């Protein structure tokens, strides 16, 4: 897995869930995957896109099993 895309996806997943406690982890993951696909992709040192994260290679390996405990 690509390290930067993994970091971006998982960070976005938990941010979405923290921002809206009513959203399930599955829905937060779905939203984070869509954001990753539609985002700028991998940026070089100048801030230019080297490649997009739209390919399933970057987001398809992730799944959520269960929704964990609620506070």
C-alpha atoms as one frame of an Amber mdcrd trajectory, in Angstrom:
protein
   0.000   0.000   0.000   1.099   3.517  -0.706   2.075   5.139   2.605   0.858
   8.662   1.900  -2.529   7.568   0.544  -2.984   5.232   3.538  -2.180   8.060
   5.944  -4.549  10.440   4.140  -7.389   7.899   4.056  -7.182   6.818   7.689
  -6.672  10.360   8.985  -9.729  11.519   7.037 -11.770   8.531   8.267 -11.191
   9.346  11.934 -11.592  13.100  11.385 -14.992  12.528   9.789 -16.091  10.343
  12.662 -14.805  12.812  15.268 -16.580  15.694  13.512 -19.906  13.830  13.469
 -20.304  11.214  16.232 -23.513   9.957  14.582 -21.703   8.810  11.424 -20.772
   5.128  11.444 -17.214   4.027  10.777 -18.389   2.353   7.568 -19.955   5.572
   6.300 -16.931   7.606   7.382 -14.708   5.175   5.458 -16.927   5.433   2.367
 -16.792   9.236   2.493 -13.012   9.197   3.040 -12.555   6.839   0.062 -14.570
   9.129  -2.203 -12.606  12.150  -0.999  -9.339  10.305  -1.701 -10.483   9.373
  -5.223 -11.574  12.939  -5.972  -8.616  14.625  -4.253  -5.373  16.024  -5.639
  -3.476  12.744  -5.316   0.243  12.467  -4.616   1.982  15.832  -4.762   5.635
  16.423  -5.582   7.855  18.868  -3.683   6.512  21.743  -5.799   2.898  20.896
  -4.955   2.113  19.497  -8.400   0.132  16.259  -8.747   2.371  13.344  -9.733
  -0.474  10.820  -9.836  -4.088  10.570  -8.685  -5.449   8.245  -6.011  -8.506
   7.358  -8.106  -7.248   3.825  -8.834  -8.645   1.157  -6.446  -5.065   0.232
  -5.534  -5.086   3.208  -3.154  -8.447   2.748  -1.412  -9.972  -0.697  -2.096
  -7.878  -2.743   0.395  -9.611  -1.111   3.375 -12.679  -2.432   5.166 -14.374
  -1.936   8.503 -15.595  -4.902  10.513 -17.993  -3.846  13.232 -18.573  -0.331
  14.436 -16.854  -0.531  17.807 -18.222   0.743  21.076 -19.938   4.075  21.429
 -19.119   6.520  24.192
